[in-house]
């Protein structure tokens, strides 16, 4: 995906079920960056091809 492409929206039902695997807290979807942000953990989890990758070792530190 190029920097000008924006990923498709995540299913809102899926987003409402997901929590941060580290803090069990809420996540915020950043569609432009294609990431799920956990502000409490200071991590950004990637969304690849519409699939959230919820592994702490795959997350980017904020």
C-alpha positions, 0 to 999 in steps of 0.5 A, spaced: 500 500 500 502 506 498 502 512 502 496 515 498 492 509 499 487 509 505 485 502 507 478 500 507 474 501 514 474 496 519 468 493 521 465 497 526 462 490 530 469 487 530 472 494 532 467 494 538 470 487 540 477 488 540 481 491 546 489 492 547 492 485 548 497 489 553 492 493 557 485 490 555 483 497 554 480 501 548 483 502 541 482 507 536 482 506 529 487 510 525 484 509 518 490 513 514 495 509 518 492 503 518 493 502 525 489 500 532 492 505 537 492 503 544 494 510 548 494 507 555 500 502 552 503 507 547 502 502 542 500 502 535 498 495 532 498 494 524 492 492 520 494 488 514 489 487 508 483 489 513 486 484 519 488 487 525 495 484 528 494 484 535 501 481 537 505 486 542 511 484 538 508 487 531 506 493 534 509 500 533 511 504 539 508 511 540 
